[in-house]
Amino acid sequence: MKILTLILSILVFFGAGYVLIIDFKPSLEMNNILYTALLVILMLICITGVLYNFPFLVKQRRNVKKIIYNSYSNKRISNKEFDQQYSIL
């Protein structure tokens, strides 16, 4: 689902940018100002969507060391209380 929203945000961003460049008219009419402002707001929303979903695409692997307690291991730290409570023999 996140990959879908990322792709949709990128497509809408480029679509709104294309429409903004093609239909841009440097005038002070209220309709043109509102139209341009709405396109800019739409592009900012798309940028927010891309920034929110981008870490999903570039996920880095975290190196997590697993700690496994093995009572038969030679390298383990001995805990006498634990060994007394949970000893098999």
C-alpha positions in Angstrom: 0.0 0.0 0.0 2.9 2.4 0.8 4.4 1.7 -2.6 1.1 2.6 -4.3 0.9 5.9 -2.4 4.5 6.7 -3.2 3.9 6.0 -7.0 0.7 8.0 -6.9 2.3 10.9 -5.1 5.1 11.0 -7.7 2.7 10.8 -10.6 0.4 13.5 -9.3 3.4 15.7 -8.5 4.7 15.6 -12.1 1.2 16.0 -13.5 0.5 19.1 -11.4 3.9 20.5 -12.3 3.2 19.9 -16.0 -0.2 21.6 -15.7 1.4 24.5 -13.8 4.1 25.1 -16.4 1.7 24.8 -19.4 -1.2 26.9 -18.0 0.9 29.5 -16.2 -0.2 33.0 -17.0 1.5 35.9 -15.3 -1.6 38.0 -14.4 -3.2 39.4 -11.3 -6.6 38.0 -11.9 -8.1 36.3 -8.8 -9.0 33.1 -10.7 -5.4 32.7 -11.9 -4.0 33.4 -8.5 -6.3 30.8 -6.9 -5.6 28.2 -9.6 -1.9 28.6 -9.3 -2.1 28.5 -5.5 -4.1 25.3 -5.5 -1.6 23.7 -7.9 1.3 24.7 -5.7 -0.5 23.3 -2.6 -1.2 20.1 -4.4 2.5 19.8 -5.3 3.4 20.4 -1.6 1.1 17.7 -0.5 2.7 15.3 -3.0 6.2 16.2 -1.7 5.0 15.5 1.8 3.6 12.1 0.6 6.9 11.3 -1.1 9.0 12.2 1.9 6.7 10.2 4.2 6.9 7.0 2.0 10.5 7.3 0.8 12.1 5.5 3.7 10.0 2.5 2.9 11.7 2.3 -0.5 15.2 2.8 0.8 15.0 0.5 3.8 18.4 -0.2 5.3 19.0 -3.5 7.0 19.8 -3.1 10.6 22.4 -5.5 12.0 20.8 -7.0 15.1 22.8 -9.5 17.1 20.6 -12.2 18.5 21.4 -13.3 22.0 20.7 -16.9 22.6 21.1 -18.4 26.1 22.5 -21.8 25.9 23.3 -23.4 29.2 25.7 -25.8 27.5 27.8 -23.2 25.8 31.4 -22.7 27.0 31.3 -19.0 26.3 28.3 -18.2 28.4 28.4 -16.1 31.6 27.5 -18.4 34.4 24.7 -17.3 36.7 24.5 -19.5 39.8 21.0 -18.5 40.8 19.6 -19.1 37.4 21.4 -22.5 37.2 20.0 -23.5 40.5 16.5 -22.6 39.7 16.4 -24.0 36.1 18.9 -26.9 36.3 17.9 -30.1 34.6 20.1 -32.3 36.8 
